[in-house]
Amino acid sequence: MPLPKNGSSANETKGVFDDKIVAAMSYFWILFLIPLLSKKDSKFCQFHAKQGLVLFLVEVVGSLVFWIPVFGWALFVLVVAAAVMGIIKTLAGEYWEMPVIGQYAKKINL
């Protein structure tokens, strides 16, 4: 773990690191519930949890069409790619708005 910068304490740095790990759970199927319910005070976790919620809904609806050759397979690949990119961006500490999914996630008020 790198040393804290700009006068921040080690506990603050650990808190940011913990938020990244918890927020990354948002993109693992139903695990979006963990940051959504346990980190209500973290804007970062809530941002990614809401995107994870919308991605989960796409996965549930998509499971009906994933078995269709070409179209379903392409949708499955897009969903997996979005989840992987979400995890990577979250662990990097970025607020990354997913294409299409991000606009629906912004409308969620919990």
C-alpha positions, 0 to 999 in steps of 0.5 A, a space after each residue: 500500500 502506498 504512503 498516504 498523500 496530502 496529509 491524509 491518514 492511513 485509515 482514510 487511504 485504507 477506507 478508499 481501498 476498501 471502497 474500491 474492493 466493495 464497489 468492484 463487487 457491483 459487477 459480479 451478478 447479484 453481489 451489487 446488493 452488498 455495496 448498495 446496502 452496506 455502503 450508503 455513505 459512499 458516493 463511489 460505491 453507490 455509483 457503481 452499485 447502481 450500474 451493477 443493478 442495471 447490468 444485473 437486470 440486463 443479465 436476467 432479461 438477457 438470459 432469455 436470449 443468450 441461447 440464441 445463436 449470434 445475437 444472444 452470444 453477442 449480447 452475452 459477450 457485451 455483458 461480460 465485457 461491460 462487467 470486466 471493464 466495470 471491475 477494472 475501472 472500479 479498482 482503478 478508482 474511476 467513476 466510469 459511466 457504462 455506455 447505455 447502462 449508465 444513463 439508466 443507472 443515473 435515474 435510480 434513487 435509492 
